[in-house]
Each structure stands twice: as C-alpha cells, then as structure tokens.
Amino acid sequence: MAIKKVWLDESDDECISCGNCEAICPEVFEVPDKMVVVEDADLAANEEKILEAVEACPTNVIKTS
C-alpha cells in the first residue's frame, strides 16, 4: 500500500505530544505543540517509518491513506 496522505485525527482522542512519531520519522513528523506533518515530506520514501510511527502512537491519532 502506497501512502498518499498522513494526517492528525483528533476526533476521538487528542495528541499528547509524546514525540514518538518525530523520534521514529523526523523526515515526516514534527511535534512543536502537537504533531504536524512536514510540508512536502516524501511519504513514499518513508513509508516503513511512517507505519512504525502510527503503531507507536499511544493515542492512535495518526492516520494514513
């Protein structure tokens, strides 16, 4: 599955700014106050690390499609 989009979905839970995603994949994620996706990040080149970050998110707010 090729990842085309990554976003923060806080409809059920809220990002707690733990920094797991940024530690795993700083090429795609930054956590200033809440997680943000780096503009123009190369999602295809970082797909494996993005999926690892999704799994490591304690609040399950990172979504991909």
C-alpha positions, 0 to 999 in steps of 0.5 A: 500500500502506497501512502498518499496522505498522513494526517492528525485525527483528533476526533476521538482522542487528542495528541499528547505530544509524546514525540514518538512519531518525530523520534521514529520519522523526523523526515515526516513528523514534527511535534512543536505543540502537537504533531504536524506533518512536514510540508512536502515530506516524501511519504513514499520514501518513508513509508516503513517509518511512517507505519512504525510511527502510527503503531507507536502512537499511544493515542492512535491519532495518526492516520494514513491513506 
